[in-house]
Amino acid sequence: MAKTSKDYFGLGGLASLILAIIPFTAWLLGAFTRISEGKLVAGLIRLFFFGLIIWVVDLFLMITQGKILRVLDI
């Protein structure tokens, strides 16, 4: 796992991992992170459509790579 992470508002890797384990916080913080990056559509997709599926993928990626999934990274 990476020591630092740019996801979840620049929190460290351990703090981001703990927040990623909790479904509700991972769902909200993932959407807010994408919206704060200027990716409004990607944030809304995370918020309203594929929350559970993206949460499982985010949890896996946070454990293995220390970052969240980038949906519509345009």
Sequence and secondary structure as in RCSB ss.txt:
>XXXX:A:sequence
MAKTSKDYFGLGGLASLILAIIPFTAWLLGAFTRISEGKLVAGLIRLFFFGLIIWVVDLFLMITQGKILRVLDI
>XXXX:A:secstr
  SB SSTTT BHHHHHHHHHSHHHHHHHHHHHHHHTT HHHHHHHHHTSHHHHHHHHHHHHHHTSS   TT  
